[in-house]
Amino acid sequence: MTQEPLHLFQSPSELFDGFTTISTASIVSYSLYVVFAIWAIYSAVATYHWLKYSHASSIAFPAIGIHLLVSFALIALALSGNLFL
């Protein structure tokens, strides 16, 4: 009985052929969505603390509004490439 040489089931060079490549645009897009989520959480916490511990609400409300408007415009520009104002 003769023994035959072993044959590979799959070549090592074909190991990564099944994976699809991830484009740079999708990496940037998803990282901007993560930044948007962090911004939303930070803004909610900052707004809560600013309203709870600030005694000058006449300054707090316009400042919060300007912060949300400018930040949202920057996030919208970063995510879509268009400024929706």
Contacts in CASP RR format, 6 or more apart in sequence:
PFRMAT RR
TARGET T0000
AUTHOR 0000-0000-0000
METHOD contacts of the structure
MODEL  1
MTQEPLHLFQSPSELFDGFTTISTASIVSYSLYVVFAIWAIYSAVATYHW
LKYSHASSIAFPAIGIHLLVSFALIALALSGNLFL
29 79 0 8 1.000
32 75 0 8 1.000
32 78 0 8 1.000
32 79 0 8 1.000
33 79 0 8 1.000
35 75 0 8 1.000
35 78 0 8 1.000
36 75 0 8 1.000
36 79 0 8 1.000
39 71 0 8 1.000
39 75 0 8 1.000
43 67 0 8 1.000
43 68 0 8 1.000
43 71 0 8 1.000
46 67 0 8 1.000
47 64 0 8 1.000
50 60 0 8 1.000
50 63 0 8 1.000
50 64 0 8 1.000
51 57 0 8 1.000
51 60 0 8 1.000
51 64 0 8 1.000
54 60 0 8 1.000
73 83 0 8 1.000
73 84 0 8 1.000
73 85 0 8 1.000
76 82 0 8 1.000
76 83 0 8 1.000
76 84 0 8 1.000
77 83 0 8 1.000
END
